Amino acid sequence: MKNRKIAFTLFELILVVLISSIVLIYTFNFQKELYETQIINQKIAILKIDLNSTKIIIEKNLPKIENKLIYDGSTLFYENNILLKNVTFFNMSKASNILTIDITLDGEISQIWKFKL
């Protein structure tokens, strides 16, 4: 009878350790995924801030911006100063009194801006 109690207690202990291990593994996996998601969200938020800052600078310097904005490689320059890095696509066009800028930053965020001149 005593051996049965010991065997049952040992079985309960093994079962508790197994369930606890499974819970811990899934908890750590969830925390890792949450951390990675936050890193991605932070990167996207920083890219949005960079784009919005660039848009404000362009708005402040309209109409002379057309001649002073230069796209070279992956960098956008304003009067030979770096305005924005990691630009993967940039196109600027003017139709009547509307300046249209199509810009993609780091291959992740793409925006089209239209400014009235």
Residue pairs with C-beta under 8 A, 6 or more apart in sequence:
43 108
44 108
44 109
47 105
47 106
47 108
47 109
48 109
50 84
50 105
51 84
51 103
51 105
51 109
51 111
54 76
54 83
54 84
54 103
55 111
55 113
57 78
57 83
58 65
58 69
58 101
58 113
58 115
59 115
61 68
61 78
62 99
62 115
62 117
63 99
63 117
65 78
65 99
66 92
66 94
66 99
68 78
68 79
69 76
69 77
69 78
69 83
69 92
70 76
70 77
70 78
70 80
71 77
71 87
71 90
71 92
74 85
74 86
74 87
74 88
75 82
75 84
75 85
75 87
76 82
76 83
76 84
76 85
76 87
76 90
76 103
77 83
84 105
86 105
86 106
87 103
87 104
87 105
88 104
88 105
88 106
88 107
89 102
89 103
89 104
89 110
90 101
90 102
90 103
90 104
91 101
91 102
91 103
92 99
92 100
92 101
92 102
93 99
93 100
94 100
94 117
97 116
97 117
98 114
98 115
98 116
98 117
99 114
99 115
99 116
99 117
100 112
100 113
100 114
100 115
101 112
101 113
101 114
101 115
102 110
102 111
102 112
103 110
103 111
103 112
103 113
104 110
104 111
